[in-house]
Amino acid sequence: MAYDRNNVFARILRGEIPCSKVHEDEHTLAFKDINPQAPVHIVLIPKGEYVSADDFAATAGEAELAAFWRAVGRIAREQGIADSGYRILANHGAAAHQEVPHFHLHIFGGRDLGAMLPRR
């Protein structure tokens, strides 16, 4: 899948759509989700053009990879959820219901998040 430069996260990165920013560095941007599913619900995106987690893992540079994962921990600490626990989630592809074709990670916390997937 080719990267769509008009996806909502690309537009946020260009400043065309506002966001409630909680973190930014050379390689990443994090902001509050507009439809939060937990008291803390942050979306973390790389600034590069990556369609999915697989694309990011395969093609991002070492500095981008390190900055991204360091941002997860920093955001959790700054949001006060590092000690109580938090969940990180990235959807990849249609079967996982990835809605925006720009790699992103959700950081959830601030309450008991329950089981990750329903048991069958």
VMD Tcl script that builds the backbone (N, CA, C; Angstrom):
set m [mol new atoms 360]
animate dup $m
set s [atomselect $m all]
$s set {name element resname resid chain x y z} {
  {N N MET 1 A 0.849 -1.181 0.000}
  {CA C MET 1 A 0.000 0.000 0.000}
  {C C MET 1 A 0.896 1.247 0.000}
  {N N ALA 2 A 0.605 2.159 -0.856}
  {CA C ALA 2 A 1.354 3.415 -0.937}
  {C C ALA 2 A 0.898 4.361 0.178}
  {N N TYR 3 A 1.803 5.196 0.618}
  {CA C TYR 3 A 1.491 6.163 1.655}
  {C C TYR 3 A 0.594 7.262 1.089}
  {N N ASP 4 A -0.487 7.575 1.789}
  {CA C ASP 4 A -1.420 8.625 1.393}
  {C C ASP 4 A -1.053 9.913 2.135}
  {N N ARG 5 A -0.509 10.877 1.435}
  {CA C ARG 5 A -0.057 12.122 2.063}
  {C C ARG 5 A -1.218 13.014 2.531}
  {N N ASN 6 A -2.446 12.612 2.271}
  {CA C ASN 6 A -3.600 13.380 2.740}
  {C C ASN 6 A -4.324 12.701 3.894}
  {N N ASN 7 A -3.707 11.656 4.490}
  {CA C ASN 7 A -4.360 11.026 5.636}
  {C C ASN 7 A -4.374 12.012 6.804}
  {N N VAL 8 A -5.246 11.768 7.765}
  {CA C VAL 8 A -5.463 12.723 8.852}
  {C C VAL 8 A -4.191 12.992 9.655}
  {N N PHE 9 A -3.347 11.989 9.868}
  {CA C PHE 9 A -2.134 12.212 10.661}
  {C C PHE 9 A -1.106 13.014 9.878}
  {N N ALA 10 A -1.023 12.812 8.581}
  {CA C ALA 10 A -0.137 13.635 7.751}
  {C C ALA 10 A -0.595 15.090 7.808}
  {N N ARG 11 A -1.901 15.296 7.789}
  {CA C ARG 11 A -2.442 16.658 7.859}
  {C C ARG 11 A -2.191 17.292 9.228}
  {N N ILE 12 A -2.245 16.491 10.293}
  {CA C ILE 12 A -1.909 16.996 11.627}
  {C C ILE 12 A -0.441 17.392 11.658}
  {N N LEU 13 A 0.423 16.546 11.109}
  {CA C LEU 13 A 1.855 16.861 11.089}
  {C C LEU 13 A 2.150 18.156 10.334}
  {N N ARG 14 A 1.392 18.431 9.283}
  {CA C ARG 14 A 1.588 19.664 8.511}
  {C C ARG 14 A 0.922 20.879 9.157}
  {N N GLY 15 A 0.177 20.672 10.235}
  {CA C GLY 15 A -0.487 21.778 10.919}
  {C C GLY 15 A -1.816 22.161 10.305}
  {N N GLU 16 A -2.330 21.360 9.393}
  {CA C GLU 16 A -3.615 21.649 8.749}
  {C C GLU 16 A -4.799 21.309 9.649}
  {N N ILE 17 A -4.591 20.375 10.555}
  {CA C ILE 17 A -5.617 19.969 11.522}
  {C C ILE 17 A -4.999 20.126 12.899}
  {N N PRO 18 A -5.691 20.798 13.814}
  {CA C PRO 18 A -5.124 20.981 15.156}
  {C C PRO 18 A -5.161 19.688 15.963}
  {N N CYS 19 A -4.304 19.631 16.970}
  {CA C CYS 19 A -4.319 18.503 17.895}
  {C C CYS 19 A -3.966 19.012 19.281}
  {N N SER 20 A -4.276 18.220 20.276}
  {CA C SER 20 A -3.931 18.537 21.659}
  {C C SER 20 A -2.620 17.825 21.978}
  {N N LYS 21 A -1.521 18.480 21.620}
  {CA C LYS 21 A -0.188 17.888 21.696}
  {C C LYS 21 A 0.245 17.654 23.139}
  {N N VAL 22 A 0.829 16.464 23.386}
  {CA C VAL 22 A 1.391 16.163 24.700}
  {C C VAL 22 A 2.891 15.912 24.625}
  {N N HIS 23 A 3.415 15.664 23.422}
  {CA C HIS 23 A 4.850 15.398 23.262}
  {C C HIS 23 A 5.227 15.637 21.801}
  {N N GLU 24 A 6.422 16.188 21.615}
  {CA C GLU 24 A 6.957 16.301 20.265}
  {C C GLU 24 A 8.468 16.344 20.350}
  {N N ASP 25 A 9.118 15.645 19.431}
  {CA C ASP 25 A 10.559 15.725 19.279}
  {C C ASP 25 A 10.868 15.679 17.782}
  {N N GLU 26 A 12.107 15.508 17.447}
  {CA C GLU 26 A 12.518 15.518 16.048}
  {C C GLU 26 A 11.827 14.446 15.208}
  {N N HIS 27 A 11.516 13.305 15.825}
  {CA C HIS 27 A 11.002 12.158 15.075}
  {C C HIS 27 A 9.559 11.771 15.381}
  {N N THR 28 A 8.968 12.318 16.460}
  {CA C THR 28 A 7.642 11.867 16.875}
  {C C THR 28 A 6.733 13.025 17.266}
  {N N LEU 29 A 5.438 12.728 17.221}
  {CA C LEU 29 A 4.409 13.647 17.714}
  {C C LEU 29 A 3.384 12.796 18.452}
  {N N ALA 30 A 2.961 13.254 19.625}
  {CA C ALA 30 A 1.925 12.563 20.389}
  {C C ALA 30 A 0.865 13.562 20.796}
  {N N PHE 31 A -0.385 13.109 20.755}
  {CA C PHE 31 A -1.504 13.986 21.070}
  {C C PHE 31 A -2.646 13.178 21.661}
  {N N LYS 32 A -3.561 13.879 22.333}
  {CA C LYS 32 A -4.730 13.226 22.922}
  {C C LYS 32 A -5.667 12.761 21.812}
  {N N ASP 33 A -6.178 11.548 21.963}
  {CA C ASP 33 A -7.141 11.015 21.001}
  {C C ASP 33 A -8.436 11.822 21.089}
  {N N ILE 34 A -9.042 12.103 19.943}
  {CA C ILE 34 A -10.279 12.903 19.949}
  {C C ILE 34 A -11.494 12.112 20.424}
  {N N ASN 35 A -11.372 10.792 20.488}
  {CA C ASN 35 A -12.450 9.933 20.979}
  {C C ASN 35 A -11.854 8.976 22.014}
  {N N PRO 36 A -11.487 9.487 23.191}
  {CA C PRO 36 A -10.745 8.664 24.151}
  {C C PRO 36 A -11.527 7.453 24.650}
  {N N GLN 37 A -10.804 6.339 24.756}
  {CA C GLN 37 A -11.383 5.086 25.234}
  {C C GLN 37 A -10.974 4.786 26.673}
  {N N ALA 38 A -10.181 5.666 27.269}
  {CA C ALA 38 A -9.724 5.537 28.653}
  {C C ALA 38 A -9.409 6.946 29.149}
  {N N PRO 39 A -9.271 7.118 30.472}
  {CA C PRO 39 A -8.939 8.454 30.977}
  {C C PRO 39 A -7.689 9.044 30.323}
  {N N VAL 40 A -6.693 8.208 30.060}
  {CA C VAL 40 A -5.529 8.623 29.288}
  {C C VAL 40 A -5.569 7.833 27.988}
  {N N HIS 41 A -5.637 8.540 26.880}
  {CA C HIS 41 A -5.624 7.902 25.556}
  {C C HIS 41 A -4.838 8.823 24.627}
  {N N ILE 42 A -3.597 8.444 24.393}
  {CA C ILE 42 A -2.672 9.236 23.593}
  {C C ILE 42 A -2.363 8.491 22.303}
  {N N VAL 43 A -2.267 9.226 21.209}
  {CA C VAL 43 A -1.851 8.665 19.925}
  {C C VAL 43 A -0.422 9.149 19.669}
  {N N LEU 44 A 0.463 8.210 19.387}
  {CA C LEU 44 A 1.862 8.520 19.092}
  {C C LEU 44 A 2.134 8.156 17.639}
  {N N ILE 45 A 2.690 9.117 16.879}
  {CA C ILE 45 A 2.991 8.872 15.474}
  {C C ILE 45 A 4.436 9.267 15.164}
  {N N PRO 46 A 5.051 8.522 14.257}
  {CA C PRO 46 A 6.349 8.982 13.763}
  {C C PRO 46 A 6.111 10.100 12.755}
  {N N LYS 47 A 7.078 10.974 12.591}
  {CA C LYS 47 A 6.941 12.066 11.629}
  {C C LYS 47 A 7.222 11.612 10.197}
  {N N GLY 48 A 7.825 10.457 10.043}
  {CA C GLY 48 A 8.092 9.922 8.705}
  {C C GLY 48 A 6.850 9.298 8.098}
  {N N GLU 49 A 6.924 9.046 6.808}
  {CA C GLU 49 A 5.789 8.485 6.057}
  {C C GLU 49 A 5.826 6.956 6.091}
  {N N TYR 50 A 5.198 6.390 7.122}
  {CA C TYR 50 A 5.135 4.942 7.293}
  {C C TYR 50 A 3.675 4.519 7.330}
  {N N VAL 51 A 3.310 3.575 6.507}
  {CA C VAL 51 A 1.919 3.138 6.412}
  {C C VAL 51 A 1.503 2.294 7.613}
  {N N SER 52 A 2.406 1.457 8.100}
  {CA C SER 52 A 2.025 0.474 9.110}
  {C C SER 52 A 3.188 0.178 10.043}
  {N N ALA 53 A 2.909 -0.619 11.069}
  {CA C ALA 53 A 3.954 -1.062 11.992}
  {C C ALA 53 A 5.022 -1.838 11.242}
  {N N ASP 54 A 4.614 -2.673 10.319}
  {CA C ASP 54 A 5.556 -3.456 9.527}
  {C C ASP 54 A 6.454 -2.542 8.697}
  {N N ASP 55 A 5.876 -1.555 8.049}
  {CA C ASP 55 A 6.625 -0.589 7.248}
  {C C ASP 55 A 7.623 0.170 8.128}
  {N N PHE 56 A 7.174 0.617 9.290}
  {CA C PHE 56 A 8.035 1.353 10.208}
  {C C PHE 56 A 9.207 0.485 10.676}
  {N N ALA 57 A 8.910 -0.735 11.089}
  {CA C ALA 57 A 9.956 -1.635 11.582}
  {C C ALA 57 A 10.978 -1.970 10.497}
  {N N ALA 58 A 10.505 -2.094 9.267}
  {CA C ALA 58 A 11.389 -2.499 8.168}
  {C C ALA 58 A 12.208 -1.357 7.588}
  {N N THR 59 A 11.691 -0.122 7.646}
  {CA C THR 59 A 12.347 0.952 6.894}
  {C C THR 59 A 12.782 2.175 7.704}
  {N N ALA 60 A 12.328 2.330 8.922}
  {CA C ALA 60 A 12.730 3.488 9.723}
  {C C ALA 60 A 14.192 3.371 10.122}
  {N N GLY 61 A 14.834 4.513 10.271}
  {CA C GLY 61 A 16.215 4.539 10.727}
  {C C GLY 61 A 16.310 4.271 12.220}
  {N N GLU 62 A 17.523 3.963 12.655}
  {CA C GLU 62 A 17.743 3.655 14.069}
  {C C GLU 62 A 17.321 4.810 14.983}
  {N N ALA 63 A 17.607 6.037 14.586}
  {CA C ALA 63 A 17.238 7.190 15.416}
  {C C ALA 63 A 15.720 7.311 15.540}
  {N N GLU 64 A 15.001 7.049 14.442}
  {CA C GLU 64 A 13.538 7.119 14.480}
  {C C GLU 64 A 12.965 6.018 15.368}
  {N N LEU 65 A 13.484 4.812 15.225}
  {CA C LEU 65 A 13.011 3.696 16.046}
  {C C LEU 65 A 13.251 3.971 17.526}
  {N N ALA 66 A 14.442 4.420 17.859}
  {CA C ALA 66 A 14.767 4.700 19.261}
  {C C ALA 66 A 13.896 5.828 19.807}
  {N N ALA 67 A 13.743 6.901 19.052}
  {CA C ALA 67 A 12.935 8.027 19.512}
  {C C ALA 67 A 11.489 7.613 19.752}
  {N N PHE 68 A 10.962 6.786 18.868}
  {CA C PHE 68 A 9.571 6.341 18.991}
  {C C PHE 68 A 9.363 5.571 20.287}
  {N N TRP 69 A 10.198 4.570 20.528}
  {CA C TRP 69 A 10.002 3.733 21.709}
  {C C TRP 69 A 10.365 4.466 22.997}
  {N N ARG 70 A 11.315 5.367 22.947}
  {CA C ARG 70 A 11.607 6.180 24.132}
  {C C ARG 70 A 10.443 7.112 24.447}
  {N N ALA 71 A 9.764 7.591 23.411}
  {CA C ALA 71 A 8.604 8.465 23.608}
  {C C ALA 71 A 7.489 7.737 24.343}
  {N N VAL 72 A 7.310 6.445 24.083}
  {CA C VAL 72 A 6.264 5.684 24.773}
  {C C VAL 72 A 6.473 5.774 26.277}
  {N N GLY 73 A 7.666 5.457 26.738}
  {CA C GLY 73 A 7.950 5.496 28.170}
  {C C GLY 73 A 7.850 6.897 28.745}
  {N N ARG 74 A 8.360 7.865 28.019}
  {CA C ARG 74 A 8.309 9.252 28.499}
  {C C ARG 74 A 6.868 9.728 28.655}
  {N N ILE 75 A 6.044 9.437 27.665}
  {CA C ILE 75 A 4.635 9.841 27.714}
  {C C ILE 75 A 3.932 9.159 28.885}
  {N N ALA 76 A 4.183 7.866 29.071}
  {CA C ALA 76 A 3.555 7.142 30.187}
  {C C ALA 76 A 3.938 7.771 31.522}
  {N N ARG 77 A 5.200 8.114 31.684}
  {CA C ARG 77 A 5.631 8.755 32.928}
  {C C ARG 77 A 4.988 10.131 33.087}
  {N N GLU 78 A 5.001 10.927 32.022}
  {CA C GLU 78 A 4.436 12.276 32.099}
  {C C GLU 78 A 2.929 12.271 32.334}
  {N N GLN 79 A 2.250 11.256 31.846}
  {CA C GLN 79 A 0.799 11.160 32.018}
  {C C GLN 79 A 0.413 10.481 33.335}
  {N N GLY 80 A 1.414 10.044 34.101}
  {CA C GLY 80 A 1.155 9.441 35.406}
  {C C GLY 80 A 0.630 8.024 35.365}
  {N N ILE 81 A 0.914 7.284 34.301}
  {CA C ILE 81 A 0.394 5.913 34.187}
  {C C ILE 81 A 1.494 4.847 34.181}
  {N N ALA 82 A 2.748 5.262 34.260}
  {CA C ALA 82 A 3.847 4.292 34.190}
  {C C ALA 82 A 3.814 3.313 35.364}
  {N N ASP 83 A 3.518 3.785 36.556}
  {CA C ASP 83 A 3.523 2.905 37.728}
  {C C ASP 83 A 2.268 2.044 37.828}
  {N N SER 84 A 1.120 2.590 37.484}
  {CA C SER 84 A -0.133 1.837 37.615}
  {C C SER 84 A -0.345 0.860 36.466}
  {N N GLY 85 A 0.255 1.133 35.320}
  {CA C GLY 85 A 0.136 0.252 34.168}
  {C C GLY 85 A -0.578 0.925 33.018}
  {N N TYR 86 A -0.205 0.512 31.828}
  {CA C TYR 86 A -0.812 1.061 30.624}
  {C C TYR 86 A -0.748 0.030 29.509}
  {N N ARG 87 A -1.512 0.283 28.487}
  {CA C ARG 87 A -1.557 -0.610 27.324}
  {C C ARG 87 A -1.126 0.180 26.106}
  {N N ILE 88 A -0.355 -0.479 25.236}
  {CA C ILE 88 A -0.021 0.102 23.944}
  {C C ILE 88 A -0.619 -0.794 22.878}
  {N N LEU 89 A -1.171 -0.176 21.846}
  {CA C LEU 89 A -1.858 -0.920 20.801}
  {C C LEU 89 A -1.582 -0.273 19.457}
  {N N ALA 90 A -1.234 -1.108 18.497}
  {CA C ALA 90 A -1.086 -0.656 17.109}
  {C C ALA 90 A -1.828 -1.645 16.227}
  {N N ASN 91 A -2.743 -1.156 15.434}
  {CA C ASN 91 A -3.460 -2.001 14.482}
  {C C ASN 91 A -2.699 -2.002 13.165}
  {N N HIS 92 A -2.657 -3.168 12.523}
  {CA C HIS 92 A -1.952 -3.299 11.247}
  {C C HIS 92 A -2.878 -3.953 10.224}
  {N N GLY 93 A -3.292 -3.179 9.253}
  {CA C GLY 93 A -4.071 -3.716 8.146}
  {C C GLY 93 A -5.563 -3.803 8.404}
  {N N ALA 94 A -6.260 -4.232 7.365}
  {CA C ALA 94 A -7.722 -4.255 7.369}
  {C C ALA 94 A -8.311 -5.191 8.428}
  {N N ALA 95 A -7.758 -6.387 8.595}
  {CA C ALA 95 A -8.315 -7.343 9.552}
  {C C ALA 95 A -8.195 -6.843 10.987}
  {N N ALA 96 A -7.238 -5.974 11.244}
  {CA C ALA 96 A -7.063 -5.403 12.583}
  {C C ALA 96 A -7.774 -4.056 12.715}
  {N N HIS 97 A -8.449 -3.634 11.645}
  {CA C HIS 97 A -9.217 -2.384 11.627}
  {C C HIS 97 A -8.334 -1.136 11.761}
  {N N GLN 98 A -7.182 -1.144 11.091}
  {CA C GLN 98 A -6.365 0.062 11.041}
  {C C GLN 98 A -7.146 1.096 10.247}
  {N N GLU 99 A -7.483 2.210 10.883}
  {CA C GLU 99 A -8.331 3.217 10.247}
  {C C GLU 99 A -7.550 4.287 9.499}
  {N N VAL 100 A -6.361 4.610 9.979}
  {CA C VAL 100 A -5.547 5.653 9.337}
  {C C VAL 100 A -4.283 5.006 8.788}
  {N N PRO 101 A -4.008 5.167 7.496}
  {CA C PRO 101 A -2.841 4.515 6.894}
  {C C PRO 101 A -1.528 5.267 7.154}
  {N N HIS 102 A -1.307 5.590 8.417}
  {CA C HIS 102 A -0.044 6.163 8.900}
  {C C HIS 102 A 0.219 5.426 10.200}
  {N N PHE 103 A 1.378 4.766 10.314}
  {CA C PHE 103 A 1.659 4.006 11.531}
  {C C PHE 103 A 1.433 4.872 12.763}
  {N N HIS 104 A 0.733 4.322 13.723}
  {CA C HIS 104 A 0.484 5.011 14.981}
  {C C HIS 104 A 0.257 3.994 16.084}
  {N N LEU 105 A 0.502 4.460 17.276}
  {CA C LEU 105 A 0.367 3.627 18.453}
  {C C LEU 105 A -0.554 4.342 19.424}
  {N N HIS 106 A -1.468 3.599 20.026}
  {CA C HIS 106 A -2.346 4.147 21.059}
  {C C HIS 106 A -1.757 3.783 22.420}
  {N N ILE 107 A -1.752 4.728 23.341}
  {CA C ILE 107 A -1.319 4.502 24.717}
  {C C ILE 107 A -2.533 4.755 25.603}
  {N N PHE 108 A -2.981 3.698 26.303}
  {CA C PHE 108 A -4.168 3.772 27.151}
  {C C PHE 108 A -3.777 3.599 28.612}
  {N N GLY 109 A -4.439 4.307 29.503}
  {CA C GLY 109 A -4.213 4.117 30.932}
  {C C GLY 109 A -5.170 4.944 31.752}
  {N N GLY 110 A -4.945 4.919 33.062}
  {CA C GLY 110 A -5.765 5.708 33.973}
  {C C GLY 110 A -6.920 4.950 34.587}
  {N N ARG 111 A -7.060 3.682 34.243}
  {CA C ARG 111 A -8.082 2.820 34.856}
  {C C ARG 111 A -7.718 1.376 34.556}
  {N N ASP 112 A -8.423 0.421 35.190}
  {CA C ASP 112 A -8.240 -0.978 34.869}
  {C C ASP 112 A -8.764 -1.189 33.450}
  {N N LEU 113 A -7.924 -1.678 32.569}
  {CA C LEU 113 A -8.280 -1.800 31.166}
  {C C LEU 113 A -8.918 -3.130 30.803}
  {N N GLY 114 A -9.011 -4.041 31.757}
  {CA C GLY 114 A -9.658 -5.324 31.509}
  {C C GLY 114 A -8.836 -6.218 30.598}
  {N N ALA 115 A -9.463 -7.302 30.182}
  {CA C ALA 115 A -8.799 -8.266 29.311}
  {C C ALA 115 A -8.545 -7.643 27.944}
  {N N MET 116 A -7.433 -8.032 27.334}
  {CA C MET 116 A -7.077 -7.452 26.048}
  {C C MET 116 A -8.019 -7.896 24.929}
  {N N LEU 117 A -8.292 -9.169 24.843}
  {CA C LEU 117 A -9.204 -9.695 23.840}
  {C C LEU 117 A -10.228 -10.585 24.530}
  {N N PRO 118 A -11.462 -10.591 24.063}
  {CA C PRO 118 A -12.438 -11.491 24.681}
  {C C PRO 118 A -12.026 -12.945 24.475}
  {N N ARG 119 A -12.266 -13.753 25.491}
  {CA C ARG 119 A -11.947 -15.192 25.370}
  {C C ARG 119 A -13.058 -15.871 24.601}
  {N N ARG 120 A -12.671 -16.836 23.816}
  {CA C ARG 120 A -13.680 -17.586 23.039}
  {C C ARG 120 A -13.832 -18.972 23.568}
}
mol reanalyze $m
mol bondsrecalc $m
mol representation Tube
mol addrep $m
